[in-house]
Amino acid sequence: MIDIPRELAASQEKFNGEAGRAFIAGLPGQTARFLDRWDLSTDGPPMHGVSALVLPVVRGNGAPAVLKLQILDEESEGEPVALHAWDGDGAVRLLDHHEPTGTMLLERLDETCMLSHVPDAHEAVATIAELLAHLTAFPAPPGMRRLGDIARDMLDRTPWALARIPDPEARRLVSDCAAAVREVVDEPGDRLLHWDLHDENVLASDRAPWLAIDPKPLAGDPGFELWPALDNRYDPEDVRWRFDAMTDILALDRPRAHAWTLARLLQNTLWDIEDDRPVDDAQLEIARRLRTAGTRAPRRGR
């Protein structure tokens, strides 16, 4: 028997409806099958994110690991493919994988030590940028979701979204973001992207100071990776320093990185409007602070 966290059940109900309820109902049986299949025994209380159950386990040879069970969708189906490509270089190592269900056996990292616990936000931003430099050095495997397709779909939905933003200044800013995306959409890049490298998706480990977990991978331009580190521990006065530091560490073309960063605001805005939420003021302010980010020379320090 396992204890299914109530928060996980609630998030599955909210985001996946009937499919989420079926996933939660099937978790005890599915967990038992994979414990038996991979000769595992549980080794602590269950953990969870928004969409996955993660169980600390011990393998038959005594090695610690974690078992990750999740709904298979367009985001999660690429996770084992990306982890296999990275093979532990900057990211958690994939030990085994069941393709039909998306269930994964992963190396165990230190879940008690997240990058979000590091008090210096600048150190955390630099760490994320250094990890991204490793991760985006890899070409995306064939069949990976493509940023170009996602960006074109966002542009197609932009007129509908703009008509639902009542504030003229916010509407103008979102329109400017879409214009920036149009400039780069035909050259979307081919690197392997994590897409969700915020500071709670970076854990400490014995074999490396920090490793990335929980990718939602894409094939695309590394400039699309910067947004989470701009938004973590939001500080409007620090937005430009963070953008400059990350583009410096990653050696990115600044105008392209600026455009793909604004694409993240456009993506988030579309999600907000689809879910009948107001456009987030802090996210809009990040875009305001980046108005000239693509034209000025990079700088380090604050």
N, C-alpha and C positions, 0 to 999 in steps of 0.2 A: 504494500500500500504506500502511496505517496500523497503528500498534502499539496493539493493544487492551490496556489496562492489566489486569494479572492480578487486581487488587483488584476491578475492576468485574465481571469475569467471575465471581469468587467470590461477590460480593454478589447478582448475578443468579441464580446457581445456588441460593444460600441462600433468597432471598425469592420467586423466581418459577419455580423448578424447570425443567420442560421449556420453558415459554415464555421463560424467561430464557436458556436455552442456545440456543434458536432466534434470539433477539434478538442475542446475541453473534455467532453464526455468520453472521448476515446483515449485520452492521455494515459490513464492508469494501465490499460491493456497494452498500448504501444510502448510505454516505458518498460513494462515487464518483458515484452518481446525483445527489445534491444539489449536489456541487461543480460538476457540469456544468449542472444545472438553473438554478442561481443565479449562474453564471459566477464561481466562487470558486477561489482557490488557497490551499493550506495555508500557515500562517505561524508554525509553532512546534509543540512537542510536544503531544500530546493531554492534556486534563485530564478529571477525572471526579468525580462524587459517588457516592452509593450506587447510583443508578439511571440515570444519564445519561452519555453521552460528549459532551464539549465540545471542539471544535476551533477554535483561533485561525485565522482566515482573512482574506484580503484580497479585496474585491469587485473587479469588473472596472474600476470607476472609481478604484481605489486606496485606497478607504476601508477601515479595519480593522473587523472584525466577529467574531462567534463563531457557529459552527454547533452546535446542540444536538440530539442524537439520543437518543430515549428510548422506553421501552415506553409505549404509550398505555393508560392506566387511569383510574379515576375521579378520581384526584388530578391526573395530568398533563394530562388533557383540558381542565381549566379554566384551565391556566396561560396559554395565549395569549389567552383571552377576558379574563382579568384584566389582562394586560399591555396589551392593546389599549384597555381602558377607562381605565387609568391614563395611557397615552400619555406615559410618561416622567416623570410628576409623582411623584417619590419612588421610582421603580422603573426598572429597566433598560428601554430602549425596544425594542419588537418591530419588526423591519424586514421580515420576511416569515414565512410560516407555511404548512405543508402539512398541512391538516386530517386527511386519512386516516391519516397516520403520527404526527402530533404533532411533527414535525420543525420547528425554529424557527431563524431567522436573527435574531440579537440584536446590539445595539450592544456593542462591546467596552469593558469596564471594566478597572480595574487589579486583576487577580487577585492581585498581590503585596501589596496593601494592603487587608486585611480589618479590620473594626471590632474583631475579636478581638485585633488587634495593639496597640490603644490601651491604654496601661498603666492608666489611671484607669477602674475599673469603673463609677463613677458617671457619668462622661462618656459611656461606652458605653450605659448604661441610658437616659440622657436622649436620646441620639441615636436609639435605637430608638423611644422614645416619640414623638419629634418626627416620625419617618418614619411611624409608625402614625397619627398625627394627620392626615397627608396622605392616606394610603392608605384609611383607613376613612371619610374624608369622602365617598367615592364610593358611590352605591347599587349593590348587586350586580346585575349583568346578569341577565336572565331565563334560567332553566335552570341556574343555578349550584347546586352541592350546598348543602343547607340545614342549618344548625346544629341547628335544631329536630328534624329527622329523625335526625341523628346522636345527639343527646342522648336522644331517646326510645329509640333502640336501645340506648344504654348503660344506661339504667334498666331495660330489659327483661332485660339480661344480668347486672345487679348481684346478684340473689339467688344465681345460679350461682357468681359470683366470690366472694362473701362466704363461701360454704360451703367454699372452697378456701384461705382465709387462716387459718393455724393460730393466729397470735398474736392474743389478744383485743383488745389495745389498737389494733393496726393494723386489725383488722376493724371496730372501733367508729369509727375515724377515716374509713375508706373509706365506711362506712354514713352518717356525718355528711355526707360530700361528696355522696353520692347524695341525701340529704334536701335539701341546698342547691340541687341541680340541679332537683329537683321544684318548688321554689318559683319558678323562672324559666323552665321549659321551655316554657310556653305563650306566652311573649313572647321569642322567640329572636333578634329583631333582623333587620335587612335591609341592613346595611352590607357592603361588599366587604372580606373579611378575607384576609390573607396566610396566616395560620395557623402559619407556621414561621419567624418572623423572629428567629432567633438571630444571634449576633454574627459567625458565619462566612457568613451570607447577606446581609451588608451590605458592599459594596465601594466604594472610592473611584473617582471619575471626574473627567474634565476639566471637565464642565459642571455638576457639583454636588459638594459635599464627600463625600456618601455617598448610595448608591442601593441599594434592595433587589433581590435576585434570588431566583429559585427559589420562587415562591409555590405553595402547595397550597390554592387559594382556596375560600372558603365564603361563603355569605350568612348573616350573623349579627350578634351583639352584639360590639362591640370589646373588652369585658371578657375574651373568650376568647383574646385576643392576648397577654396579659401573661406567661404562664408561661415561655416561653423565656428572657426577660430575668431572671426570678427564678432560673432554673436555671443560666444561664451563669456560669462561674467561681464555683461554688456557695460561698456564705458565709452560714451560718445567722444570723449577727449582722446581716446586711445585708438580709435578706428584707423586713422591714417598711419600711425606708427605700425600697427599690426599688418596692414596691407603692404606697406613698404618693406617691412622685415621679411614677410613671407615671400614676396616676389623676388627679393634679393636672394634669400636662401635657396629658393627653387629655380633661380635664374630664368624667370618667366618674362616674356614680352609683356610689358606693362599695359599697353592699350588693350591687348587681347584679354589679359587677366582681368582688367577692369570690366570689359564687356561681359565676360562669363560670370563674374561676380554679381553684376546686375541681373544676370539671368536667374540667379538664385532668388533674388527678391521677387522677380516676376513669377517664378514657380511658387514661392510661398504665398504670394498675393492671390494667385489663382486658387490655391487650396483653401485660403481663408474665405474667399467669396463663395466657392462651391459649398463650403460647410456653414455658410450664413454667419460668418464671423467678420467683425470690422478689420480693416487692414491694420496691421500692427505698427504703432507709432515708432517704436524703437527700431524696427526693421527699415522703415522709411528714413529714419535719421541716419542709419548706416549708409544708405544710398546717397543722402545729401552730403555726408562727410566725404564721400568718394567722388564727388562731381569732377574734380580735376586730377584724380589719381592716375589716369592713363597718360597724362602729359608731362608730369613733373619727374625730375630725376630721382632715382631711389635714394633713400637716406637711412642711416642706422642711428640708434639712440633716440631719446625723447626730448 
